[in-house]
Amino acid sequence: MNDIAHTLYTVVQYVLGFGPTVLLPLVLFFLALFFKVKPAKALRSSLIVGIGFVGIYAIFDILTSNVGPGCTGNG
């Protein structure tokens, strides 16, 4: 029984390690399928959300790496 719990814990940690840029589109895809949206439309919409998250995180990373040192007086 302990082995099953450890395996389940490992699988859950692996899936959670993907981060929000992967998990949110997956959740939206399955949620759309639950509400009987066509799979092609659900996939397209969830991919667009994923691409948006990648863009937001890229801009946030660029801003924090460039503006951060100036705010602390190190740049």
PDB file of N, CA, C and O in Angstrom:
ATOM      1  N   MET A   1       0.818  -1.197   0.000  1.00  0.00           N
ATOM      2  CA  MET A   1       0.000   0.000   0.000  1.00  0.00           C
ATOM      3  C   MET A   1       0.861   1.260   0.000  1.00  0.00           C
ATOM      4  O   MET A   1       0.519   2.252  -0.644  1.00  0.00           O
ATOM      5  N   ASN A   2       1.968   1.219   0.716  1.00  0.00           N
ATOM      6  CA  ASN A   2       2.857   2.365   0.791  1.00  0.00           C
ATOM      7  C   ASN A   2       3.499   2.642  -0.566  1.00  0.00           C
ATOM      8  O   ASN A   2       3.748   3.796  -0.912  1.00  0.00           O
ATOM      9  N   ASP A   3       3.769   1.580  -1.338  1.00  0.00           N
ATOM     10  CA  ASP A   3       4.355   1.762  -2.668  1.00  0.00           C
ATOM     11  C   ASP A   3       3.388   2.464  -3.608  1.00  0.00           C
ATOM     12  O   ASP A   3       3.799   3.295  -4.418  1.00  0.00           O
ATOM     13  N   ILE A   4       2.111   2.134  -3.504  1.00  0.00           N
ATOM     14  CA  ILE A   4       1.107   2.777  -4.352  1.00  0.00           C
ATOM     15  C   ILE A   4       1.006   4.260  -4.012  1.00  0.00           C
ATOM     16  O   ILE A   4       0.926   5.095  -4.913  1.00  0.00           O
ATOM     17  N   ALA A   5       1.011   4.588  -2.751  1.00  0.00           N
ATOM     18  CA  ALA A   5       0.939   5.988  -2.328  1.00  0.00           C
ATOM     19  C   ALA A   5       2.167   6.759  -2.799  1.00  0.00           C
ATOM     20  O   ALA A   5       2.055   7.903  -3.241  1.00  0.00           O
ATOM     21  N   HIS A   6       3.330   6.139  -2.705  1.00  0.00           N
ATOM     22  CA  HIS A   6       4.556   6.805  -3.151  1.00  0.00           C
ATOM     23  C   HIS A   6       4.538   7.010  -4.665  1.00  0.00           C
ATOM     24  O   HIS A   6       4.947   8.064  -5.151  1.00  0.00           O
ATOM     25  N   THR A   7       4.069   6.017  -5.409  1.00  0.00           N
ATOM     26  CA  THR A   7       3.983   6.145  -6.863  1.00  0.00           C
ATOM     27  C   THR A   7       2.996   7.236  -7.247  1.00  0.00           C
ATOM     28  O   THR A   7       3.273   8.041  -8.136  1.00  0.00           O
ATOM     29  N   LEU A   8       1.856   7.267  -6.588  1.00  0.00           N
ATOM     30  CA  LEU A   8       0.864   8.304  -6.859  1.00  0.00           C
ATOM     31  C   LEU A   8       1.419   9.687  -6.537  1.00  0.00           C
ATOM     32  O   LEU A   8       1.200  10.634  -7.292  1.00  0.00           O
ATOM     33  N   TYR A   9       2.128   9.808  -5.430  1.00  0.00           N
ATOM     34  CA  TYR A   9       2.751  11.074  -5.052  1.00  0.00           C
ATOM     35  C   TYR A   9       3.767  11.510  -6.108  1.00  0.00           C
ATOM     36  O   TYR A   9       3.822  12.687  -6.465  1.00  0.00           O
ATOM     37  N   THR A  10       4.566  10.574  -6.606  1.00  0.00           N
ATOM     38  CA  THR A  10       5.565  10.886  -7.623  1.00  0.00           C
ATOM     39  C   THR A  10       4.905  11.362  -8.909  1.00  0.00           C
ATOM     40  O   THR A  10       5.376  12.316  -9.529  1.00  0.00           O
ATOM     41  N   VAL A  11       3.827  10.713  -9.314  1.00  0.00           N
ATOM     42  CA  VAL A  11       3.122  11.103 -10.537  1.00  0.00           C
ATOM     43  C   VAL A  11       2.514  12.495 -10.386  1.00  0.00           C
ATOM     44  O   VAL A  11       2.610  13.316 -11.298  1.00  0.00           O
ATOM     45  N   VAL A  12       1.899  12.762  -9.255  1.00  0.00           N
ATOM     46  CA  VAL A  12       1.287  14.074  -9.030  1.00  0.00           C
ATOM     47  C   VAL A  12       2.352  15.167  -9.016  1.00  0.00           C
ATOM     48  O   VAL A  12       2.140  16.232  -9.597  1.00  0.00           O
ATOM     49  N   GLN A  13       3.476  14.932  -8.376  1.00  0.00           N
ATOM     50  CA  GLN A  13       4.555  15.920  -8.354  1.00  0.00           C
ATOM     51  C   GLN A  13       5.121  16.158  -9.750  1.00  0.00           C
ATOM     52  O   GLN A  13       5.487  17.284 -10.087  1.00  0.00           O
ATOM     53  N   TYR A  14       5.195  15.109 -10.560  1.00  0.00           N
ATOM     54  CA  TYR A  14       5.686  15.240 -11.932  1.00  0.00           C
ATOM     55  C   TYR A  14       4.744  16.122 -12.747  1.00  0.00           C
ATOM     56  O   TYR A  14       5.196  17.003 -13.479  1.00  0.00           O
ATOM     57  N   VAL A  15       3.442  15.891 -12.624  1.00  0.00           N
ATOM     58  CA  VAL A  15       2.465  16.681 -13.376  1.00  0.00           C
ATOM     59  C   VAL A  15       2.467  18.124 -12.891  1.00  0.00           C
ATOM     60  O   VAL A  15       2.403  19.044 -13.706  1.00  0.00           O
ATOM     61  N   LEU A  16       2.539  18.341 -11.586  1.00  0.00           N
ATOM     62  CA  LEU A  16       2.563  19.703 -11.060  1.00  0.00           C
ATOM     63  C   LEU A  16       3.846  20.438 -11.428  1.00  0.00           C
ATOM     64  O   LEU A  16       3.869  21.669 -11.423  1.00  0.00           O
ATOM     65  N   GLY A  17       4.905  19.717 -11.742  1.00  0.00           N
ATOM     66  CA  GLY A  17       6.163  20.322 -12.140  1.00  0.00           C
ATOM     67  C   GLY A  17       6.113  20.998 -13.496  1.00  0.00           C
ATOM     68  O   GLY A  17       7.016  21.759 -13.842  1.00  0.00           O
ATOM     69  N   PHE A  18       5.069  20.732 -14.269  1.00  0.00           N
ATOM     70  CA  PHE A  18       4.953  21.362 -15.584  1.00  0.00           C
ATOM     71  C   PHE A  18       4.735  22.862 -15.481  1.00  0.00           C
ATOM     72  O   PHE A  18       5.154  23.608 -16.366  1.00  0.00           O
ATOM     73  N   GLY A  19       4.098  23.306 -14.436  1.00  0.00           N
ATOM     74  CA  GLY A  19       3.860  24.734 -14.250  1.00  0.00           C
ATOM     75  C   GLY A  19       2.561  25.183 -14.893  1.00  0.00           C
ATOM     76  O   GLY A  19       1.893  24.407 -15.576  1.00  0.00           O
ATOM     77  N   PRO A  20       2.209  26.447 -14.670  1.00  0.00           N
ATOM     78  CA  PRO A  20       0.918  26.944 -15.151  1.00  0.00           C
ATOM     79  C   PRO A  20       0.832  27.082 -16.663  1.00  0.00           C
ATOM     80  O   PRO A  20      -0.268  27.045 -17.214  1.00  0.00           O
ATOM     81  N   THR A  21       1.960  27.240 -17.352  1.00  0.00           N
ATOM     82  CA  THR A  21       1.901  27.397 -18.801  1.00  0.00           C
ATOM     83  C   THR A  21       1.458  26.121 -19.495  1.00  0.00           C
ATOM     84  O   THR A  21       0.987  26.174 -20.631  1.00  0.00           O
ATOM     85  N   VAL A  22       1.596  24.983 -18.845  1.00  0.00           N
ATOM     86  CA  VAL A  22       1.141  23.716 -19.410  1.00  0.00           C
ATOM     87  C   VAL A  22      -0.160  23.265 -18.754  1.00  0.00           C
ATOM     88  O   VAL A  22      -1.059  22.766 -19.431  1.00  0.00           O
ATOM     89  N   LEU A  23      -0.261  23.436 -17.460  1.00  0.00           N
ATOM     90  CA  LEU A  23      -1.426  22.918 -16.744  1.00  0.00           C
ATOM     91  C   LEU A  23      -2.715  23.665 -17.070  1.00  0.00           C
ATOM     92  O   LEU A  23      -3.757  23.031 -17.233  1.00  0.00           O
ATOM     93  N   LEU A  24      -2.678  24.979 -17.168  1.00  0.00           N
ATOM     94  CA  LEU A  24      -3.906  25.723 -17.433  1.00  0.00           C
ATOM     95  C   LEU A  24      -4.499  25.373 -18.793  1.00  0.00           C
ATOM     96  O   LEU A  24      -5.705  25.138 -18.866  1.00  0.00           O
ATOM     97  N   PRO A  25      -3.720  25.325 -19.878  1.00  0.00           N
ATOM     98  CA  PRO A  25      -4.313  24.889 -21.145  1.00  0.00           C
ATOM     99  C   PRO A  25      -4.864  23.465 -21.098  1.00  0.00           C
ATOM    100  O   PRO A  25      -5.888  23.182 -21.718  1.00  0.00           O
ATOM    101  N   LEU A  26      -4.200  22.566 -20.373  1.00  0.00           N
ATOM    102  CA  LEU A  26      -4.730  21.204 -20.251  1.00  0.00           C
ATOM    103  C   LEU A  26      -6.068  21.193 -19.522  1.00  0.00           C
ATOM    104  O   LEU A  26      -7.008  20.518 -19.942  1.00  0.00           O
ATOM    105  N   VAL A  27      -6.145  21.938 -18.435  1.00  0.00           N
ATOM    106  CA  VAL A  27      -7.396  22.003 -17.680  1.00  0.00           C
ATOM    107  C   VAL A  27      -8.495  22.623 -18.535  1.00  0.00           C
ATOM    108  O   VAL A  27      -9.625  22.135 -18.539  1.00  0.00           O
ATOM    109  N   LEU A  28      -8.175  23.694 -19.259  1.00  0.00           N
ATOM    110  CA  LEU A  28      -9.172  24.331 -20.117  1.00  0.00           C
ATOM    111  C   LEU A  28      -9.624  23.405 -21.239  1.00  0.00           C
ATOM    112  O   LEU A  28     -10.801  23.394 -21.598  1.00  0.00           O
ATOM    113  N   PHE A  29      -8.695  22.629 -21.794  1.00  0.00           N
ATOM    114  CA  PHE A  29      -9.043  21.688 -22.858  1.00  0.00           C
ATOM    115  C   PHE A  29     -10.041  20.651 -22.354  1.00  0.00           C
ATOM    116  O   PHE A  29     -11.061  20.407 -22.999  1.00  0.00           O
ATOM    117  N   PHE A  30      -9.753  20.043 -21.211  1.00  0.00           N
ATOM    118  CA  PHE A  30     -10.658  19.024 -20.684  1.00  0.00           C
ATOM    119  C   PHE A  30     -11.975  19.631 -20.193  1.00  0.00           C
ATOM    120  O   PHE A  30     -13.024  18.993 -20.280  1.00  0.00           O
ATOM    121  N   LEU A  31     -11.921  20.851 -19.683  1.00  0.00           N
ATOM    122  CA  LEU A  31     -13.143  21.528 -19.274  1.00  0.00           C
ATOM    123  C   LEU A  31     -14.028  21.823 -20.490  1.00  0.00           C
ATOM    124  O   LEU A  31     -15.246  21.658 -20.432  1.00  0.00           O
ATOM    125  N   ALA A  32     -13.410  22.256 -21.584  1.00  0.00           N
ATOM    126  CA  ALA A  32     -14.170  22.512 -22.809  1.00  0.00           C
ATOM    127  C   ALA A  32     -14.777  21.220 -23.353  1.00  0.00           C
ATOM    128  O   ALA A  32     -15.919  21.219 -23.812  1.00  0.00           O
ATOM    129  N   LEU A  33     -14.024  20.121 -23.304  1.00  0.00           N
ATOM    130  CA  LEU A  33     -14.583  18.842 -23.748  1.00  0.00           C
ATOM    131  C   LEU A  33     -15.749  18.419 -22.861  1.00  0.00           C
ATOM    132  O   LEU A  33     -16.719  17.834 -23.345  1.00  0.00           O
ATOM    133  N   PHE A  34     -15.659  18.709 -21.576  1.00  0.00           N
ATOM    134  CA  PHE A  34     -16.748  18.390 -20.655  1.00  0.00           C
ATOM    135  C   PHE A  34     -18.021  19.135 -21.041  1.00  0.00           C
ATOM    136  O   PHE A  34     -19.123  18.601 -20.911  1.00  0.00           O
ATOM    137  N   PHE A  35     -17.868  20.378 -21.517  1.00  0.00           N
ATOM    138  CA  PHE A  35     -19.018  21.177 -21.933  1.00  0.00           C
ATOM    139  C   PHE A  35     -19.371  20.971 -23.402  1.00  0.00           C
ATOM    140  O   PHE A  35     -20.083  21.784 -23.991  1.00  0.00           O
ATOM    141  N   LYS A  36     -18.878  19.888 -23.992  1.00  0.00           N
ATOM    142  CA  LYS A  36     -19.218  19.440 -25.342  1.00  0.00           C
ATOM    143  C   LYS A  36     -18.823  20.432 -26.434  1.00  0.00           C
ATOM    144  O   LYS A  36     -19.529  20.579 -27.431  1.00  0.00           O
ATOM    145  N   VAL A  37     -17.700  21.104 -26.241  1.00  0.00           N
ATOM    146  CA  VAL A  37     -17.108  21.920 -27.294  1.00  0.00           C
ATOM    147  C   VAL A  37     -16.372  20.971 -28.226  1.00  0.00           C
ATOM    148  O   VAL A  37     -15.813  19.969 -27.780  1.00  0.00           O
ATOM    149  N   LYS A  38     -16.368  21.278 -29.510  1.00  0.00           N
ATOM    150  CA  LYS A  38     -15.679  20.412 -30.466  1.00  0.00           C
ATOM    151  C   LYS A  38     -14.196  20.334 -30.104  1.00  0.00           C
ATOM    152  O   LYS A  38     -13.599  21.343 -29.729  1.00  0.00           O
ATOM    153  N   PRO A  39     -13.597  19.145 -30.214  1.00  0.00           N
ATOM    154  CA  PRO A  39     -12.188  18.984 -29.811  1.00  0.00           C
ATOM    155  C   PRO A  39     -11.224  19.914 -30.545  1.00  0.00           C
ATOM    156  O   PRO A  39     -10.263  20.397 -29.947  1.00  0.00           O
ATOM    157  N   ALA A  40     -11.465  20.170 -31.827  1.00  0.00           N
ATOM    158  CA  ALA A  40     -10.566  21.056 -32.575  1.00  0.00           C
ATOM    159  C   ALA A  40     -10.610  22.477 -32.013  1.00  0.00           C
ATOM    160  O   ALA A  40      -9.574  23.124 -31.858  1.00  0.00           O
ATOM    161  N   LYS A  41     -11.804  22.949 -31.713  1.00  0.00           N
ATOM    162  CA  LYS A  41     -11.941  24.298 -31.161  1.00  0.00           C
ATOM    163  C   LYS A  41     -11.367  24.370 -29.747  1.00  0.00           C
ATOM    164  O   LYS A  41     -10.742  25.364 -29.377  1.00  0.00           O
ATOM    165  N   ALA A  42     -11.579  23.319 -28.963  1.00  0.00           N
ATOM    166  CA  ALA A  42     -11.038  23.284 -27.600  1.00  0.00           C
ATOM    167  C   ALA A  42      -9.518  23.280 -27.626  1.00  0.00           C
ATOM    168  O   ALA A  42      -8.883  23.975 -26.833  1.00  0.00           O
ATOM    169  N   LEU A  43      -8.925  22.502 -28.534  1.00  0.00           N
ATOM    170  CA  LEU A  43      -7.468  22.444 -28.640  1.00  0.00           C
ATOM    171  C   LEU A  43      -6.899  23.781 -29.079  1.00  0.00           C
ATOM    172  O   LEU A  43      -5.907  24.253 -28.523  1.00  0.00           O
ATOM    173  N   ARG A  44      -7.526  24.393 -30.077  1.00  0.00           N
ATOM    174  CA  ARG A  44      -7.046  25.688 -30.570  1.00  0.00           C
ATOM    175  C   ARG A  44      -7.111  26.747 -29.468  1.00  0.00           C
ATOM    176  O   ARG A  44      -6.167  27.514 -29.281  1.00  0.00           O
ATOM    177  N   SER A  45      -8.209  26.784 -28.754  1.00  0.00           N
ATOM    178  CA  SER A  45      -8.372  27.777 -27.689  1.00  0.00           C
ATOM    179  C   SER A  45      -7.377  27.565 -26.558  1.00  0.00           C
ATOM    180  O   SER A  45      -6.809  28.524 -26.035  1.00  0.00           O
ATOM    181  N   SER A  46      -7.170  26.316 -26.184  1.00  0.00           N
ATOM    182  CA  SER A  46      -6.226  26.058 -25.092  1.00  0.00           C
ATOM    183  C   SER A  46      -4.792  26.349 -25.516  1.00  0.00           C
ATOM    184  O   SER A  46      -3.988  26.793 -24.698  1.00  0.00           O
ATOM    185  N   LEU A  47      -4.457  26.104 -26.785  1.00  0.00           N
ATOM    186  CA  LEU A  47      -3.116  26.453 -27.265  1.00  0.00           C
ATOM    187  C   LEU A  47      -2.902  27.962 -27.270  1.00  0.00           C
ATOM    188  O   LEU A  47      -1.813  28.437 -26.950  1.00  0.00           O
ATOM    189  N   ILE A  48      -3.931  28.710 -27.630  1.00  0.00           N
ATOM    190  CA  ILE A  48      -3.818  30.172 -27.613  1.00  0.00           C
ATOM    191  C   ILE A  48      -3.590  30.674 -26.192  1.00  0.00           C
ATOM    192  O   ILE A  48      -2.788  31.582 -25.974  1.00  0.00           O
ATOM    193  N   VAL A  49      -4.289  30.089 -25.228  1.00  0.00           N
ATOM    194  CA  VAL A  49      -4.079  30.470 -23.826  1.00  0.00           C
ATOM    195  C   VAL A  49      -2.652  30.142 -23.398  1.00  0.00           C
ATOM    196  O   VAL A  49      -2.012  30.944 -22.718  1.00  0.00           O
ATOM    197  N   GLY A  50      -2.149  28.976 -23.788  1.00  0.00           N
ATOM    198  CA  GLY A  50      -0.775  28.591 -23.454  1.00  0.00           C
ATOM    199  C   GLY A  50       0.248  29.533 -24.058  1.00  0.00           C
ATOM    200  O   GLY A  50       1.219  29.902 -23.397  1.00  0.00           O
ATOM    201  N   ILE A  51       0.042  29.925 -25.307  1.00  0.00           N
ATOM    202  CA  ILE A  51       0.955  30.860 -25.964  1.00  0.00           C
ATOM    203  C   ILE A  51       0.912  32.215 -25.264  1.00  0.00           C
ATOM    204  O   ILE A  51       1.944  32.869 -25.110  1.00  0.00           O
ATOM    205  N   GLY A  52      -0.274  32.636 -24.841  1.00  0.00           N
ATOM    206  CA  GLY A  52      -0.397  33.890 -24.099  1.00  0.00           C
ATOM    207  C   GLY A  52       0.369  33.851 -22.786  1.00  0.00           C
ATOM    208  O   GLY A  52       1.021  34.826 -22.414  1.00  0.00           O
ATOM    209  N   PHE A  53       0.291  32.724 -22.080  1.00  0.00           N
ATOM    210  CA  PHE A  53       1.033  32.586 -20.823  1.00  0.00           C
ATOM    211  C   PHE A  53       2.534  32.639 -21.062  1.00  0.00           C
ATOM    212  O   PHE A  53       3.259  33.265 -20.289  1.00  0.00           O
ATOM    213  N   VAL A  54       3.009  31.995 -22.117  1.00  0.00           N
ATOM    214  CA  VAL A  54       4.443  32.038 -22.427  1.00  0.00           C
ATOM    215  C   VAL A  54       4.871  33.473 -22.708  1.00  0.00           C
ATOM    216  O   VAL A  54       5.933  33.900 -22.255  1.00  0.00           O
ATOM    217  N   GLY A  55       4.057  34.225 -23.451  1.00  0.00           N
ATOM    218  CA  GLY A  55       4.375  35.619 -23.739  1.00  0.00           C
ATOM    219  C   GLY A  55       4.398  36.486 -22.495  1.00  0.00           C
ATOM    220  O   GLY A  55       5.293  37.313 -22.323  1.00  0.00           O
ATOM    221  N   ILE A  56       3.417  36.298 -21.630  1.00  0.00           N
ATOM    222  CA  ILE A  56       3.367  37.079 -20.391  1.00  0.00           C
ATOM    223  C   ILE A  56       4.581  36.788 -19.520  1.00  0.00           C
ATOM    224  O   ILE A  56       5.196  37.708 -18.982  1.00  0.00           O
ATOM    225  N   TYR A  57       4.928  35.504 -19.380  1.00  0.00           N
ATOM    226  CA  TYR A  57       6.088  35.155 -18.552  1.00  0.00           C
ATOM    227  C   TYR A  57       7.391  35.654 -19.176  1.00  0.00           C
ATOM    228  O   TYR A  57       8.314  36.023 -18.450  1.00  0.00           O
ATOM    229  N   ALA A  58       7.484  35.671 -20.516  1.00  0.00           N
ATOM    230  CA  ALA A  58       8.691  36.181 -21.164  1.00  0.00           C
ATOM    231  C   ALA A  58       8.853  37.677 -20.905  1.00  0.00           C
ATOM    232  O   ALA A  58       9.945  38.141 -20.579  1.00  0.00           O
ATOM    233  N   ILE A  59       7.769  38.426 -21.051  1.00  0.00           N
ATOM    234  CA  ILE A  59       7.829  39.869 -20.801  1.00  0.00           C
ATOM    235  C   ILE A  59       8.143  40.150 -19.334  1.00  0.00           C
ATOM    236  O   ILE A  59       8.944  41.032 -19.024  1.00  0.00           O
ATOM    237  N   PHE A  60       7.514  39.400 -18.436  1.00  0.00           N
ATOM    238  CA  PHE A  60       7.772  39.586 -17.004  1.00  0.00           C
ATOM    239  C   PHE A  60       9.229  39.293 -16.672  1.00  0.00           C
ATOM    240  O   PHE A  60       9.838  40.011 -15.878  1.00  0.00           O
ATOM    241  N   ASP A  61       9.792  38.254 -17.266  1.00  0.00           N
ATOM    242  CA  ASP A  61      11.193  37.901 -17.019  1.00  0.00           C
ATOM    243  C   ASP A  61      12.131  38.980 -17.549  1.00  0.00           C
ATOM    244  O   ASP A  61      13.107  39.335 -16.888  1.00  0.00           O
ATOM    245  N   ILE A  62      11.843  39.499 -18.732  1.00  0.00           N
ATOM    246  CA  ILE A  62      12.678  40.558 -19.303  1.00  0.00           C
ATOM    247  C   ILE A  62      12.626  41.809 -18.423  1.00  0.00           C
ATOM    248  O   ILE A  62      13.655  42.429 -18.153  1.00  0.00           O
ATOM    249  N   LEU A  63      11.431  42.172 -17.983  1.00  0.00           N
ATOM    250  CA  LEU A  63      11.300  43.366 -17.146  1.00  0.00           C
ATOM    251  C   LEU A  63      12.007  43.213 -15.810  1.00  0.00           C
ATOM    252  O   LEU A  63      12.685  44.135 -15.359  1.00  0.00           O
ATOM    253  N   THR A  64      11.856  42.060 -15.173  1.00  0.00           N
ATOM    254  CA  THR A  64      12.491  41.895 -13.865  1.00  0.00           C
ATOM    255  C   THR A  64      14.004  41.822 -13.974  1.00  0.00           C
ATOM    256  O   THR A  64      14.706  42.276 -13.071  1.00  0.00           O
ATOM    257  N   SER A  65      14.520  41.260 -15.060  1.00  0.00           N
ATOM    258  CA  SER A  65      15.975  41.174 -15.188  1.00  0.00           C
ATOM    259  C   SER A  65      16.590  42.519 -15.564  1.00  0.00           C
ATOM    260  O   SER A  65      17.756  42.761 -15.255  1.00  0.00           O
ATOM    261  N   ASN A  66      15.833  43.401 -16.224  1.00  0.00           N
ATOM    262  CA  ASN A  66      16.375  44.696 -16.627  1.00  0.00           C
ATOM    263  C   ASN A  66      16.065  45.812 -15.636  1.00  0.00           C
ATOM    264  O   ASN A  66      16.904  46.683 -15.408  1.00  0.00           O
ATOM    265  N   VAL A  67      14.894  45.799 -15.055  1.00  0.00           N
ATOM    266  CA  VAL A  67      14.489  46.876 -14.157  1.00  0.00           C
ATOM    267  C   VAL A  67      14.932  46.589 -12.722  1.00  0.00           C
ATOM    268  O   VAL A  67      15.219  47.518 -11.967  1.00  0.00           O
ATOM    269  N   GLY A  68      14.989  45.327 -12.346  1.00  0.00           N
ATOM    270  CA  GLY A  68      15.342  44.949 -10.979  1.00  0.00           C
ATOM    271  C   GLY A  68      16.659  45.516 -10.490  1.00  0.00           C
ATOM    272  O   GLY A  68      16.696  46.101  -9.407  1.00  0.00           O
ATOM    273  N   PRO A  69      17.751  45.368 -11.245  1.00  0.00           N
ATOM    274  CA  PRO A  69      19.027  45.925 -10.769  1.00  0.00           C
ATOM    275  C   PRO A  69      19.000  47.448 -10.627  1.00  0.00           C
ATOM    276  O   PRO A  69      19.676  47.996  -9.756  1.00  0.00           O
ATOM    277  N   GLY A  70      18.235  48.129 -11.463  1.00  0.00           N
ATOM    278  CA  GLY A  70      18.139  49.582 -11.345  1.00  0.00           C
ATOM    279  C   GLY A  70      17.412  50.017 -10.087  1.00  0.00           C
ATOM    280  O   GLY A  70      17.726  51.059  -9.510  1.00  0.00           O
ATOM    281  N   CYS A  71      16.459  49.236  -9.670  1.00  0.00           N
ATOM    282  CA  CYS A  71      15.695  49.565  -8.453  1.00  0.00           C
ATOM    283  C   CYS A  71      16.515  49.351  -7.187  1.00  0.00           C
ATOM    284  O   CYS A  71      16.328  50.059  -6.197  1.00  0.00           O
ATOM    285  N   THR A  72      17.411  48.389  -7.212  1.00  0.00           N
ATOM    286  CA  THR A  72      18.200  48.102  -6.016  1.00  0.00           C
ATOM    287  C   THR A  72      19.480  48.926  -5.961  1.00  0.00           C
ATOM    288  O   THR A  72      20.192  48.895  -4.958  1.00  0.00           O
ATOM    289  N   GLY A  73      19.776  49.656  -7.017  1.00  0.00           N
ATOM    290  CA  GLY A  73      20.974  50.480  -7.037  1.00  0.00           C
ATOM    291  C   GLY A  73      22.210  49.736  -7.507  1.00  0.00           C
ATOM    292  O   GLY A  73      23.319  50.258  -7.401  1.00  0.00           O
ATOM    293  N   ASN A  74      22.040  48.528  -8.024  1.00  0.00           N
ATOM    294  CA  ASN A  74      23.185  47.751  -8.501  1.00  0.00           C
ATOM    295  C   ASN A  74      23.427  47.923  -9.992  1.00  0.00           C
ATOM    296  O   ASN A  74      24.369  47.334 -10.520  1.00  0.00           O
ATOM    297  N   GLY A  75      22.628  48.693 -10.678  1.00  0.00           N
ATOM    298  CA  GLY A  75      22.777  48.788 -12.126  1.00  0.00           C
ATOM    299  C   GLY A  75      23.070  50.142 -12.514  1.00  0.00           C
ATOM    300  O   GLY A  75      23.231  50.423 -13.702  1.00  0.00           O
TER     301      GLY A  75
END
